[in-house]
Amino acid sequence: MAHGNIIAYFGRHGSTSANDAGLFRGATDYPLDAHGVEDAISMRNFFTGTELGQAWTSGMKRTDQTAEIVLAGRGIEPYREVGLKPIDVGDLAGEKKSDYREEVNWLQGHPNIKFPGGESINQFSKRVQPHIKRVIMAGIHSPHPTIGLVHASTIHEIGNMIHQNHNAVLVKPGGVVAVHFDGQKFHAEPVFRGKKESTGYAS
């Protein structure tokens, strides 16, 4: 089924040591590890032969380093937008995700309640949505699709915004989501899944 032209891409940053250990990342500024560099190279290879327009990152090391690899040789300097930072999980940053599955599931069902020491899912949505829209709208008015190098929680929000399902377009580290526009409706879909790892909030 045709969904119109691709106007924007959103790439999930490559892995970090915290991804590999199954830890919450949130606001902690982890750099890519060796696996993350491989993820970013795989994403760069995916885009071989594809023209890209403007680019954005969250300004965090893991998105900036992913962008540096993916955009190498293109002459594109990404905008660094702090509004694209991941959901702030507060006191859970650095903790093992597997130890807090019930708590996170509960918070997902109560989106107005904050992560301890952090922000709520609804606060995150309100913060990040304008910047997701900026990337998408820039793509409508550009001859080439725009790209955002972002976090897992942002990918969740793209699914929520476009399909009212935050699990609709999840990808692994180094994965890519495309946003289509047919002149009336937007559609998002994974076009490159990336490697195996948790797709939960807070990366």
Residue frames relative to the residue before (quaternion, step in Angstrom):
aa qw qx qy qz dx dy dz
M 1.0000 0.0000 0.0000 0.0000 0.00 0.00 0.00
A 0.3910 -0.7327 0.5077 0.2291 3.61 -0.77 1.01
H 0.1410 -0.7995 0.5816 0.0520 3.55 -1.03 0.86
G 0.6382 -0.5201 0.3349 0.4583 3.59 1.22 0.26
N 0.7172 -0.4505 0.3277 0.4187 3.52 -1.36 -0.04
I 0.4684 -0.6162 0.5434 0.3250 3.53 -1.24 0.51
I 0.1251 -0.8170 0.5615 0.0389 3.56 -0.70 1.09
A 0.8071 0.0558 -0.0140 0.5876 3.60 1.18 -0.43
Y 0.1812 -0.7347 0.6418 0.1246 3.48 -1.32 0.54
F 0.1072 -0.7452 0.6511 0.0967 3.52 -1.25 0.57
G 0.1186 -0.8030 0.5833 0.0312 3.56 -0.61 1.18
R 0.3595 -0.7095 0.5624 0.2259 3.55 -0.93 0.91
H 0.5319 -0.6554 0.4299 0.3204 3.58 -0.83 0.96
G 0.5975 -0.5740 0.4295 0.3593 3.56 -1.27 0.42
S 0.7048 -0.4938 0.3295 0.3884 3.54 -1.33 0.30
T 0.1899 -0.7209 0.6522 0.1372 3.49 -1.37 0.43
S 0.6895 -0.4389 0.3430 0.4629 3.58 -1.25 0.06
A 0.6414 0.5247 -0.3249 0.4558 3.59 1.10 -0.66
N 0.5920 0.5364 -0.3652 0.4779 3.61 1.06 -0.66
D 0.6967 0.4973 -0.2791 0.4352 3.54 0.81 -1.07
A 0.7106 0.4334 -0.2491 0.4951 3.58 1.14 -0.63
G 0.4770 -0.6958 0.4241 0.3295 3.60 1.27 -0.02
L 0.4315 0.7069 -0.4504 0.3335 3.58 1.12 0.68
F 0.5385 -0.5466 0.5193 0.3763 3.52 -1.32 0.37
R 0.2495 -0.7663 0.5742 0.1441 3.59 -1.02 0.82
G 0.0404 0.8444 -0.5342 0.0017 3.57 0.68 -1.08
A 0.8383 -0.1925 0.1589 0.4847 3.57 -0.94 -0.95
T 0.4875 0.6491 -0.4526 0.3690 3.62 1.22 -0.07
D 0.3464 -0.7944 0.4711 0.1645 3.57 -0.71 1.11
Y 0.0010 -0.8232 0.5653 -0.0529 3.57 0.41 1.26
P 0.3501 -0.6950 0.5762 0.2498 3.62 -1.08 0.66
L 0.6286 -0.4784 0.4272 0.4398 3.56 -1.30 0.07
D 0.2670 -0.7034 0.6214 0.2186 3.55 -1.22 0.52
A 0.7682 -0.3469 0.2332 0.4849 3.61 -1.26 -0.11
H 0.6400 0.5104 -0.3308 0.4695 3.60 1.00 -0.77
G 0.6450 0.5396 -0.3134 0.4412 3.57 1.03 -0.81
V 0.6130 0.5249 -0.3423 0.4812 3.56 1.08 -0.71
E 0.6369 0.5147 -0.3216 0.4753 3.60 1.00 -0.81
D 0.6226 0.5382 -0.3364 0.4577 3.60 1.00 -0.81
A 0.6856 0.4883 -0.2869 0.4574 3.57 0.89 -0.97
I 0.6233 0.5211 -0.3396 0.4739 3.59 1.04 -0.70
S 0.6323 0.5216 -0.3272 0.4702 3.59 1.01 -0.78
M 0.6473 0.5004 -0.3201 0.4776 3.58 1.01 -0.78
R 0.6229 0.5285 -0.3400 0.4659 3.59 0.97 -0.81
N 0.6569 0.5081 -0.3102 0.4627 3.59 0.95 -0.85
F 0.6011 0.5633 -0.3532 0.4435 3.57 1.07 -0.73
F 0.7390 0.4240 -0.2252 0.4726 3.57 0.98 -0.84
T 0.3525 0.7313 -0.5092 0.2856 3.60 1.21 0.17
G 0.8126 0.2194 -0.1874 0.5063 3.56 -0.79 1.05
T 0.6411 0.4935 -0.3238 0.4905 3.60 1.30 -0.03
E 0.3323 -0.7249 0.5680 0.2039 3.58 -0.79 1.02
L 0.1165 -0.7879 0.6029 0.0470 3.56 -1.02 0.86
G 0.3755 -0.7217 0.5406 0.2142 3.54 -1.17 0.65
Q 0.8268 -0.1145 0.1218 0.5370 3.55 -0.90 -0.95
A 0.1836 -0.7841 0.5878 0.0770 3.55 -1.20 0.60
W 0.1329 -0.7718 0.6192 0.0567 3.52 -1.27 0.64
T 0.0642 -0.7358 0.6682 0.0895 3.53 -1.33 0.49
S 0.5736 -0.5708 0.4474 0.3808 3.57 -1.31 0.00
G 0.5174 -0.6392 0.4174 0.3866 3.58 1.26 -0.19
M 0.5576 0.5770 -0.4029 0.4404 3.59 1.28 0.03
K 0.6775 -0.5348 0.3101 0.3985 3.57 -1.11 0.69
R 0.7053 0.4956 -0.2965 0.4112 3.57 0.81 -0.94
T 0.6711 0.4336 -0.3163 0.5115 3.62 1.11 -0.46
D 0.6349 0.5281 -0.3403 0.4498 3.61 0.98 -0.74
Q 0.6761 0.4847 -0.3003 0.4666 3.59 0.93 -0.86
T 0.6089 0.5302 -0.3458 0.4780 3.58 1.08 -0.69
A 0.6622 0.5079 -0.3041 0.4594 3.57 0.92 -0.91
E 0.6286 0.5509 -0.3433 0.4285 3.58 0.94 -0.84
I 0.6909 0.4588 -0.2732 0.4874 3.57 1.00 -0.84
V 0.6922 0.4943 -0.2905 0.4383 3.58 0.81 -0.99
L 0.7668 0.3826 -0.1883 0.4797 3.58 0.94 -0.90
A 0.3388 0.7748 -0.4846 0.2237 3.60 1.26 0.04
G 0.8352 0.2057 -0.1722 0.4801 3.55 -0.92 0.98
R 0.6058 0.5854 -0.3512 0.4087 3.59 1.24 -0.03
G 0.4005 -0.7294 0.4736 0.2887 3.59 1.19 -0.31
I 0.5104 0.6238 -0.4242 0.4128 3.59 1.19 0.53
E 0.1426 -0.7673 0.6211 0.0722 3.57 -0.77 1.04
P 0.3296 -0.7856 0.4810 0.2069 3.63 -0.43 1.13
Y 0.4610 -0.6018 0.5705 0.3158 3.50 -1.30 0.50
R 0.2402 -0.7556 0.5929 0.1412 3.58 -1.04 0.79
E 0.0245 -0.8309 0.5503 -0.0790 3.53 -0.26 1.36
V 0.3317 -0.7815 0.4935 0.1890 3.58 -0.36 1.26
G 0.5612 0.6103 -0.3878 0.4028 3.58 1.20 -0.38
L 0.6460 0.5085 -0.3129 0.4756 3.58 1.28 -0.29
K 0.3801 0.7187 -0.5018 0.2952 3.60 1.20 0.17
P 0.5939 -0.6018 0.3911 0.3634 3.62 -1.13 0.58
I 0.6798 -0.4430 0.3679 0.4542 3.53 -1.29 0.14
D 0.3918 -0.7144 0.5364 0.2199 3.54 -0.99 0.91
V 0.1525 -0.8207 0.5476 0.0576 3.57 -0.34 1.26
G 0.4399 -0.7549 0.4210 0.2438 3.56 1.27 0.31
D 0.8686 -0.0299 0.0515 0.4919 3.53 -0.84 -1.09
L 0.6131 0.5681 -0.3567 0.4173 3.62 1.19 -0.31
A 0.4613 0.6805 -0.4582 0.3379 3.61 1.20 -0.26
G 0.7990 0.2452 -0.2159 0.5048 3.56 -0.81 1.05
E 0.5961 0.5535 -0.3655 0.4525 3.60 1.27 -0.17
K 0.5640 -0.5977 0.4451 0.3558 3.58 -1.22 0.48
K 0.4879 -0.6820 0.4658 0.2826 3.55 -0.82 1.01
S 0.6440 0.5606 -0.3276 0.4045 3.57 0.97 -0.84
D 0.6396 0.5321 -0.3245 0.4500 3.60 1.20 -0.43
Y 0.7774 0.3307 -0.1498 0.5136 3.59 1.21 -0.39
R 0.2331 0.8071 -0.5186 0.1593 3.60 1.11 0.52
E 0.6691 0.5008 -0.3137 0.4507 3.60 0.86 -0.92
E 0.6581 0.5151 -0.3158 0.4492 3.58 0.94 -0.88
V 0.6716 0.4872 -0.3026 0.4691 3.58 0.93 -0.86
N 0.6234 0.5261 -0.3408 0.4674 3.60 0.99 -0.75
W 0.6427 0.5140 -0.3191 0.4700 3.57 1.02 -0.81
L 0.6677 0.4976 -0.3041 0.4627 3.60 0.91 -0.88
Q 0.6211 0.5280 -0.3481 0.4628 3.60 1.06 -0.65
G 0.6841 0.4556 -0.2734 0.4997 3.58 1.15 -0.59
H 0.7359 0.2786 -0.1788 0.5906 3.59 1.32 -0.19
P 0.0591 -0.8912 0.4481 0.0389 3.58 0.68 1.14
N 0.6115 0.5358 -0.3683 0.4509 3.61 1.23 -0.07
I 0.6069 0.5507 -0.3520 0.4521 3.59 1.26 -0.21
K 0.4154 -0.7379 0.4820 0.2251 3.57 -0.83 1.02
F 0.5078 -0.5320 0.5648 0.3744 3.52 -1.31 0.42
P 0.5729 -0.6039 0.4049 0.3785 3.65 -0.90 0.78
G 0.8346 0.1089 -0.1193 0.5266 3.55 -0.63 1.16
G 0.7119 0.4254 -0.2436 0.5028 3.59 1.28 0.04
E 0.6250 -0.5174 0.4121 0.4145 3.56 -1.07 -0.77
S 0.5260 -0.6118 0.4795 0.3450 3.56 -1.25 0.31
I 0.6480 -0.4992 0.3918 0.4212 3.56 -1.28 0.26
N 0.6632 0.4953 -0.3204 0.4607 3.60 0.97 -0.75
Q 0.6153 0.5237 -0.3507 0.4735 3.60 1.07 -0.64
F 0.6343 0.5203 -0.3230 0.4718 3.55 0.99 -0.83
S 0.6501 0.5247 -0.3212 0.4461 3.60 0.87 -0.94
K 0.6692 0.4997 -0.2992 0.4615 3.57 0.89 -0.93
R 0.6649 0.5073 -0.2987 0.4597 3.59 1.05 -0.76
V 0.7840 0.3982 -0.1985 0.4328 3.58 0.73 -1.06
Q 0.5688 0.6486 -0.3883 0.3241 3.61 1.04 -0.66
P 0.6557 0.5091 -0.3542 0.4306 3.67 0.81 -0.76
H 0.6833 0.4867 -0.2890 0.4612 3.58 1.05 -0.71
I 0.5781 0.5295 -0.3668 0.5009 3.59 1.17 -0.54
K 0.6576 0.5114 -0.3040 0.4622 3.58 0.92 -0.92
R 0.6247 0.5474 -0.3456 0.4368 3.59 1.00 -0.76
V 0.6497 0.5055 -0.3149 0.4724 3.58 0.95 -0.87
I 0.6785 0.4961 -0.2905 0.4573 3.58 0.91 -0.95
M 0.6986 0.4762 -0.2885 0.4493 3.59 0.80 -0.96
A 0.5958 0.5473 -0.3630 0.4623 3.59 1.10 -0.62
G 0.6425 0.5370 -0.3167 0.4455 3.57 1.08 -0.72
I 0.5981 0.5640 -0.3620 0.4395 3.58 1.09 -0.66
H 0.7679 0.3647 -0.1710 0.4980 3.56 1.00 -0.87
S 0.6120 0.5431 -0.3401 0.4636 3.58 1.27 0.25
P 0.5118 -0.6411 0.4620 0.3370 3.62 -1.08 0.57
H 0.7614 0.2474 -0.1471 0.5809 3.58 1.25 -0.37
P 0.5871 -0.5889 0.4071 0.3778 3.63 -1.07 0.61
T 0.4141 -0.6677 0.5627 0.2571 3.53 -1.14 0.72
I 0.1724 -0.7781 0.5913 0.1228 3.57 -1.30 0.18
G 0.1297 -0.7518 0.6416 0.0801 3.52 -1.11 0.82
L 0.1959 -0.7388 0.6325 0.1256 3.57 -0.94 0.93
V 0.0526 0.8576 -0.4835 0.1676 3.50 -0.16 1.40
H 0.5923 -0.5816 0.4606 0.3144 3.52 -1.43 -0.19
A 0.6917 -0.4824 0.3363 0.4192 3.57 -1.27 0.36
S 0.6542 0.5183 -0.3312 0.4401 3.60 0.93 -0.82
T 0.6165 0.5238 -0.3443 0.4765 3.60 1.14 -0.55
I 0.6215 0.5220 -0.3380 0.4764 3.59 1.03 -0.73
H 0.5916 0.5469 -0.3524 0.4762 3.60 1.05 -0.75
E 0.7070 0.4822 -0.2763 0.4373 3.57 0.81 -1.01
I 0.5878 0.5532 -0.3715 0.4587 3.60 1.10 -0.59
G 0.6438 0.5073 -0.3149 0.4786 3.59 0.98 -0.82
N 0.6481 0.5229 -0.3066 0.4611 3.56 1.01 -0.85
M 0.6836 0.5032 -0.2886 0.4429 3.58 0.88 -0.96
I 0.7905 0.3657 -0.1746 0.4592 3.55 0.75 -1.06
H 0.8158 0.2200 -0.0906 0.5272 3.59 1.00 -0.81
Q 0.3988 -0.7350 0.4561 0.3046 3.60 1.31 0.08
N 0.6476 0.4244 -0.3161 0.5483 3.54 1.15 0.77
H 0.2996 -0.8085 0.4746 0.1768 3.57 -0.25 1.23
N 0.6594 0.4810 -0.3171 0.4830 3.61 1.27 -0.12
A 0.4407 0.7711 -0.4033 0.2204 3.58 1.29 -0.14
V 0.8291 0.1899 -0.0659 0.5218 3.61 0.97 -0.75
L 0.2310 0.8197 -0.5020 0.1508 3.58 1.09 0.59
V 0.0510 -0.7684 0.6378 0.0111 3.54 -1.17 0.77
K 0.5312 -0.6111 0.4870 0.3274 3.54 -1.31 0.33
P 0.7044 -0.4054 0.3187 0.4878 3.64 -1.22 0.03
G 0.7914 0.2458 -0.2200 0.5146 3.54 -0.85 1.03
G 0.5262 0.6396 -0.4050 0.3873 3.58 1.28 0.03
V 0.2809 -0.7698 0.5616 0.1144 3.55 -1.28 0.46
V 0.1653 -0.7459 0.6404 0.0787 3.54 -1.12 0.89
A 0.2027 -0.7628 0.6022 0.1198 3.59 -0.98 0.85
V 0.2021 -0.7456 0.6234 0.1214 3.55 -1.12 0.77
H 0.1729 -0.7836 0.5946 0.0507 3.56 -0.78 1.16
F 0.0617 -0.7657 0.6372 0.0627 3.55 -1.30 0.43
D 0.1977 -0.8135 0.5406 0.0826 3.57 -0.73 1.08
G 0.6781 -0.4613 0.2835 0.4971 3.56 1.30 0.25
Q 0.7787 0.2314 -0.1329 0.5678 3.55 1.27 -0.38
K 0.8206 0.1328 -0.0219 0.5554 3.55 0.85 -0.98
F 0.3616 -0.6928 0.5829 0.2226 3.50 -1.30 0.59
H 0.0371 -0.7646 0.6429 0.0254 3.53 -1.20 0.60
A 0.1117 -0.7844 0.6079 0.0521 3.58 -0.98 0.87
E 0.0751 0.7918 -0.6027 0.0644 3.55 -1.08 0.73
P 0.5019 -0.6076 0.5060 0.3506 3.59 -1.14 0.54
V 0.1101 -0.7966 0.5915 0.0578 3.57 -0.94 0.89
F 0.7548 0.0850 -0.0867 0.6446 3.57 1.32 -0.17
R 0.3322 -0.8257 0.4253 0.1644 3.56 -0.32 1.27
G 0.3632 -0.7156 0.5233 0.2867 3.61 1.03 -0.64
K 0.6776 -0.5216 0.3459 0.3861 3.54 -1.31 -0.05
K 0.6554 -0.5346 0.3744 0.3801 3.55 -1.31 0.24
E 0.3532 0.6789 -0.5860 0.2663 3.56 -0.83 1.09
S 0.6787 -0.4886 0.3503 0.4219 3.56 -1.23 0.35
T 0.2465 -0.7733 0.5681 0.1358 3.56 -1.06 0.79
G 0.3523 0.7763 -0.4633 0.2419 3.57 1.18 0.43
Y 0.7200 -0.4213 0.3343 0.4386 3.52 -1.38 0.07
A 0.8257 0.3921 -0.2165 0.3430 3.48 -1.50 0.14
S 0.4806 0.6219 -0.5030 0.3596 3.55 0.79 0.91
